[in-house]
Amino acid sequence: MAAQDWIEKDFYKELGVEKTADEAEIKKSYRKLARKYHPDQNQGDAKAEAKFKSISEAYSVLSDKAQREEYDQIRAYAGGGARFAGGGGGAGASYEDLFGGMNFGGSTRRRSSNPYSGINLDDLFGFGGSSFDSQFGRYEDQIRTGQRGGQSRTRLDQPGQDIQAEITLPFRTAVEGDTVEFQVGSKTVKTRIPAGTKDGATLKLRGKGHPSTGSGPAGDLMLTVNVGKHPVYSLSGRNLKLTVPVTFPEAAAGATIDVPKLDGSTVKVRIPAGTPSGRTLRVKGAGVATPTVTGDMLVTVNVVVPDHLNEEAKEALAKFEKAVGEQNPREQLIKDALK
């Protein structure tokens, strides 16, 4: 940025604040104007785009304490905004009028009665050996790259802030995948839930966060998923779990039973003879299907004991007990308790 640009531009006026405005006032005013003139809100409006660039430039200077001090000093030396014309006849004071007689790179201009005769710009502004225009050229580079004094500054193209949100999905939606709509504040968000989404998983929805206060992209929406309960199924990774009741004869003698799948179909499962209650049987490939892998179905057997027996059933049970011989299923438990 050339020296003349700093002197000609009134950044305080651009942001609509007083010269005594503090950091909070400057930021508040900038955000208000940035929302009003942001290109995304004014598609195809060249004037709004130009205004947005102007207020962004003003904020980049006034929001930085060191830059603001230097800007104020330069403006003060120029009489609060006098224009630098190449010679007489222009509006305001010229270089000759304001700095006549100063030493520019070793040459002297109008030494006669000017009180600053012989004073180098480096001496006046403390630029440490660099010329006036080259110093401001460096400022321009620093503003453009987001650097000032060797330290990182907030860039105008910095993305907006991310939003954290939660959603509770029906069990079937999380397992099979679906497109859902939900509210985040006053905003309606629509997204695709991938099949096999786990409880507690976080999905990143790019560009669904807060808009940038500058020209950068919007932030992301970080969506944490809670999976609702199902009356039959539960998840263990990609495996679908359920408990299946079987009768005592089925468990004792063995049987083949139909077990329901999430899609409404059934799969045949062989119950080996002598299967105790609580044993889990694995059905390969009958679990949650994803584009990369399909899980298994884990079937836990629950032997159902009848809560009512008629006389005929009691007699049959007594014959069964006599036929299999006397057994004590708690014998080993009693031995282990003594260890």
FIDRENFI-614233 format. One record per residue: residue in one letter; x negated, y, z of N, C-alpha, C in turn. Coordinates in steps of 0.02 Angstrom, whole numbers, plus 50000, padded with zeros to 5 digits. Example, Ala and Ser with C-alpha at 12.3 -4.5 7.8 and 13.67 -1.06 7.14 Angstrom:
2
A493404971650390493854977550390493404983550390/S493584988850354493164994750357493555000250394/
***
This chain:
339
M499584994050000500005000050000499565006250000/A499695010849955499295016949951499465021650008/A498995026250022499095030950077499715035150066/Q499825037150003500385041449988501045038050005/D501085031349996501705027750012501875028150086/W501375027450129501495027750201501755034650221/I501475039850191501665046550211502355048450184/E502515046050124503145047950093503745044250123/K503635038350150504195034150173504345035250246/D504975036750260505205037750329505535031150352/F505145026950384505395020350403505925020850458/Y505885025950500506385026750552507065028350520/K507055032850472507665034550437507935028550399/E507485024450371507695018650333508085013750377/L507875013150439508215008650486508765012050526/G508825018750518509355022450552509245022950627/V508605023650648508445024250719508025030550731/E508015032750793507595038450811506865036250817/K506405041150815505705039650821505535036950891/T505975038350939505865036051007506185029151020/A506465026150968506815019650976506325014351002/D506585010151048506155004751074506224998551028/E505844993451046505814987351004506504984150995/A506904983951049507564980851045508024984650998/E508004991251001508424995350957508234994250884/I507584993950871507344992950802507564986150776/K507484981150816507684974350795508434973850784/K508824976850829509554976550823509784979950758/S509504985850744509694989550684509484985750621/Y508884982850623508654979050564509104973150550/R509274969250601509694963350590510374965250562/K510644970850586511294973150561511254974850487/L510734978550469510644980550399510464974550355/A510054970050382509854964150343510454959850325/R510914959050372511514955250358511934958650304/K511964965350308512374969150261512104968950190/Y511434969550183511144970150117510794963850092/H510854958350129510514952250110510724950050039/P510254947949996510414945949927510944940549923/D510964936049973511464930749971512174933549979/Q512224939350011512874942450021513044947349966/N512564948849923512664953849871512384951349804/Q512654945849781512404942749720512434947549661/G511874948649627511864952749568511864960249580/D511824962349644511834969449660511114971849669/A510864975249617510164977549618510034982649672/K510524987149684510434992249736510384989049805/A510804984149818510784980749883510114977149892/E509874974149838509234970549841508664975449856/A508684981249823508164986249835508204988849907/K508804989849932508894992250001508644987050050/F508774980650035508544975350079507784975250083/K507454976150025506714976350025506454982350064/S506804987950059506584994050095506624993150170/I507194990550194507274989750266506804984250292/S506674979250251506204973950272505504976750278/E505314981150232504654984250236504604988650298/A505134992450311505134996850369505074992850434/Y505444987350437505434983250498504754979950508/S504434977850452503784974550457503264979250489/V503354985650479502884990550508503084992350579/L503714994250589503924996750654503984991350707/S504034985050686504084979650735503404977550761/D502884979950729502194978350751501914984450787/K501734983650850501524989350891500934992950862/A500424989250840499824992350812499974996050747/Q500354992750704500534996050641500945002350652/R501405001850700501845007550713501435013550737/E500955012350781500535017850806500145021050749/E499865016950705499485019650650499925023550601/Y500525020750590501005024050546501195030950575/D501335031150639501515037450672500955042550667/Q500335040150675499765044650672499685047550602/I499735043250551499665045550483500205050550465/R500825049150487501375053750473501275060350510/A500995059950569500875066150608500355070550573/Y499825067450549499305071250514499575074450450/A500075071050420500355073650358500925078550370/G501035080450431501565085150447502245081950446/G502285075450464502925072150469503215069950404/G502795069450352503055066650290502935070950230/A502405075450230502265079550171502035075150114/R502225076950053502035073049994501325074749973/F500985069749947500305070549920500365071049844/A500315076949816500305077649744499595078249721/G499455076649658498775076749633498505083849629/G498925088849628498695095749625499265100249646/G499235106649632499765111149651500375110049609/G500935112949630501545112749591502025107349613/G501785102049650502225096749671502595098849734/A503115095049751503485096549812503045095049872/G503025099449920502635098449981501905099949969/A501495098150018500785099650014500425094549970/S499885096749936499485092249895498895089749935/Y498515085249905497895083049937497455089249950/E497425093749901496995099649908497225103949966/D497905104849972498165109150025498045106150094/L498165099450099498135096350165497435094450185/F497035091650138496375089150155495825092650116/G495965098750088495455102350051494835103450093/G494255102350062493625103350098493375097250133/M493765091750134493515085650167493045082050120/N492635077850149492145074150110492455067450089/F492605066650024492875060449997492305056549964/G492045051749999491515047649970490895051549952/G490745056849990490125060449979490225066949942/S490795067949908490915074249873491295079049918/T491195085549906491515090549949492005094649909/R492605095849939493115099849906493255106149948/R493245111949916493435118449945493205119250017/R492565119750025492295120250092492435126950125/S492615131950086492655138950108492915139850178/S493575140550186493835142250252494215136450284/N494205130650254494585125050282494255122650347/P494625122250401494325120350466494075113150467/Y494315108950417494085102050417493525100950367/S493225106450344492695105950293492135101450317/G491955096650274491395092150290491585086150331/I492235085550351492445079850391492645074150345/N492365068450354492525062650314493175059450339/L493565056450293494185053150314494055047650364/D493485044250357493315039050406493255041950476/D492965048050480492885051250545493555053450573/L493995055850528494635058450552495095052950575/F495125047350537495605042150554495285035950584/G494625035850591494295030250624494345023750585/F494245024150517494315018050477493675014050473/G493155016250505492545012250509492205010950444/G492175016050398491775015250338492165013650276/S492825012150281493215010750221493595016950201/S493735017650137494085023650114494815023450133/F495135029250128495835030050148496285025350108/D496235025650041496675021550000496525014150006/S495895012250011495735005150016495985002350082/Q495975006550135496235004250199496985002650194/F497345007050160498055005850154498205000350104/G497744999350056497814993450013497774987150053/R497354987150104497314981250147497954980350187/Y498264986050210498904985550244499424982150200/E499424984050136499914981250090499824973650084/D499194971450080499064964250076499284960750140/Q499164964050197499354960950260500104960450267/I500464965450244501194965150248501454959650203/R501164959050143501394954050095501254947050119/T500694945750152500504939050173500734937450243/G501024942350278501254941150346500704941350398/Q500144944650383499594945150429499484952450449/R499274953550510499104960250532498574959750586/G498004962750575497474962650625497234955650641/G497274950950592497024944250603497514939750640/Q498104942350658498584938350694499194937050652/S499514931250662500114929550624500684934050645/R501084936150595501674940150608502284936550579/T502874938850600503484935850574503544937550500/R503564932550457503614933750386504344935250367/L504414939150313505084940850289505424934750260/D505024929750237505324923850207505354918050257/Q505314919650322505364914450374506064911550374/P506134904850378506804901750376507204903450439/G507864902750434508304903950490508204898650544/Q508504899850602508434895250658508854888950647/D508604883350674508984877050671509564877350721/I510074873250709510644872650754510664865450780/Q510774864750846510844858150876511594856850887/A511834851050865512544849350873512614841850883/E513204839850909513344832750920514004830950887/I514074824650868514694822150838514804815050863/T515434813350878515614806550896515964803350837/L515684797850812515954794550753516324788150772/P516864786650735517174780050745516654774550730/F516714769050766516234763550758516164761450685/R516724760650651516714758250582516364763250536/T516464769850547516134774850506515384774550513/A515144773650575514424773250586514124767050554/V514484761450556514224755050530514254754850454/E514824756850426514924756250354514714762450315/G514674768250348514514774450314515134777550284/D515144784250283515714787750254515544795250251/T515944799050214515874806350212516344809450264/V516084813650306516474816550360516444824150358/E516944827350387516954834550397517024836050471/F516674841150495516714843050565516564850450572/Q516724853250629516634860350642516004861550683/V515614866550663515064869150703515204876550712/G515454878250771515694885150781516294886350736/S516264891350695516814892950649516684890150579/K516134886450571515934884050506516114876750497/T516414874950440516574868050423515994864950385/V515754859250410515184855850379515414849150352/K515214847550292515374841150261514724837450245/T514674831150265514064827450253514204820050247/R513734816450219513784809150211513424805750269/I513774801350304513484797450358513234790850328/P512584789550331512324783350301512544777150340/A512634771650306512824765350338512304763250389/G512534760650444512074758250496511784763650541/T512124769450545511884774750589511954772650662/K511404773050699511394770650768511644775850816/D511884773450873512084777950927511464781750952/G511514788350957510954792450980510504794750924/A510624792650862510204794850806510324802250791/T509814805650765509864812650746509784813350671/L510274816250639510264817350567510084824650554/K509624825850507509424832650488509804834650425/L510224839850432510594842450374510254848850352/R509884848550299509484854250277509924859950252/G509734866050274510084872050252510744873250284/K510934869250335511584870150368511514873850435/G510914876650448510814880350510510964887750501/H510654891850545510754899150541510414901950479/P510714907150448510384910250391509764914050413/S509294915050368508694918850382508864926250389/T508514929750433508604936950439508244940650383/G507824936950346507474939850289507704936550226/S507214935050182507384931950118507244924450118/G507094921550176506934914450179507544910050177/P507444903450176508014898750174508354898250241/A508964895750242509314894650305508984888950343/G509094888850409508824883550450509194876950440/D509024871850479509334865350473509824864150530/L510284859550519510744857350571510504850550596/M510314850150660510084843950689510684840750724/L510954835550693511584832550716511454826050752/T511594825850817511524819850858512174815850854/V512114809450839512704805150828512844800850890/N513464801150913513714796550964514214791850931/V514094785350938514534780450907515064778150956/G515694778650936516244776650979516274769150991/K516654767151041516714760051059517204756651011/H517104750051002517564745850963517834740351008/P518454738551000518744733451046518444726451037/V518114725150981517834718450968517084718450962/Y516814723250924516104723050906515684728050946/S515044726550948514534731350973513914730350930/L513444734950936512844734850894512224733250935/S511774729550904511104728550930510634729450872/G510404735650860510024737150801510474736350740/R510274732050693510674730650633511124724550643/N511104721550702511504715550716512184717450745/L512694713950722513374715050746513534709750799/K513724711850858513844707250914514584706750930/L514804700850948515484699950973515514693551014/T516014693251057516124687351099516744683751074/V516694677151064517244673251036517474667951087/P518114667951102518374662851148518454656051112/V518274650751147518374643951120518694639851176/T519054634651157519374630251206518854625451235/F519044622251290518594617451321518454611551275/P518974608651242518834603151196518374605251139/E518454611451112518024613751058517304614251081/A517204616851141516524617551168516224610751185/A516634606351211516384599851233516244595151175/A516714594651129516664589951074516354593051011/G516314599551009516064602950950516634604550901/A516554609950863517084611950816516804617150767/T517164618250713517014623750667517584628750671/I517424634950686517944639950697517844645850649/D518384649650639518354655650598518224661750643/V517714665650624517544671650662517654677750617/P518014682850640518164688750597517544693150586/K517504695750525516984700650508517284707550507/L516864712650509517104719550513517514721550452/D517374718450393517734720250332518414716750325/G518604712850376519254709450374519224702250353/S518674700150322518604693150303518374689150364/T518284682650355518044678450410517434674450387/V517054672150435516484667850422516554661650466/K516394655750439516454649550478515824648550520/V515934647150583515394646150631515464639250663/R514914635450662514914628750692514734629250766/I515194626650808515074626250881514814619250896/P514174618750914513904612050929514244608850990/A514284602250991514564598651049514174600351112/G514524601551165514204602951229513964610251236/T514244614751196514044621751200514314624951264/P513894627551306514134630651368514384637751355/S514774640251400515004647151397514414651851405/G514374657051363513834661851367513284660751316/R513284654951281512774653851230512924658251169/T512384660951138512454665251079512214661651017/L512624661750966512474658550902512354664050850/R511864663150807511684668150757511944666150688/V512284670850655512524669750587512124674450542/K511684671750502511234675750461511614679850408/G511414686250402511664690550349512384692750356/A512674691950415513374693950425513424700250468/G512864703850475512864709850516512944716150476/V512624721550498512674728150466512244728350404/A512554730250347512194730550284511974737650271/T511324738650257511044745150238510704744250170/P510494749750138510164749050073509524744950075/T509214744350134508564740950139508584734250174/V509064733450220509074727250259509784725850283/T509944719350293510594717450321510474713450384/G510824715250436510744711950501511144705450505/D511124702450564511474696150576512084697350621/M512504692350626513054692450674512864688050733/L512914690850793512754687150854513394685450889/V513574678950889514214676550916514084673350984/T514354676451036514294673651104514924669651120/V514824663551142515374658951156515634660151226/N516294660451232516624660951297517124655251302/V516954650351343517394644551351517984646551395/V518574645851367519184647951402519464642151443/V519564643451506519864638451551520604639951558/P521034635251546521754636451551521944638151623/D522394643051630522594645151697523224641551721/H523484637051680524074633151701524054626251668/L524134621051708524144614151684524794610751705/N525134607451658525724603451677525484596651702/E525954592451723525774586051753525404581551703/E525634581651641525324577451590524594579451579/A524474586151579523794588751568523344586951628/K523634587251687523244585551747523034578151745/E523494573851725523344566751721522794565451669/A522844569051613522354568151560521664570551583/L521654576051622521024578751647520704574051697/A521134570651738520864565851787520554559951751/K520874557651698520604552051659519934554151626/F519914560451603519294562951572518724563051622/E518874565351683518354565851735518104558951753/K518544554051755518354547251772517934544151716/A518104546151655517764543251597517044545851591/V516924552151607516254554951600515824553551661/G516124551051714515744549551773515664555551819/E515444554151880515384559551929514784564051912/Q514914570551909514394575351893514424581151942/N513844583751959513814589752002513404595051965/P513724599751931513354604751891512954609651935/R513074609452002512724614152046512134610952082/E511984604752064511444601152098510774604552090/Q510594606652029509954609952016509944616852049/L510514620252050510544626852082510364626352156/I510624621152189510484620352261509744618852273/K509434614952228508724613452234508304619852224/D508484623752172508104629852158508174634952213/A508724634852249508824639752303508364638452361/L508084632452367507644630752422506914632352407/K506764634452346506074635952327505834642352360/
***
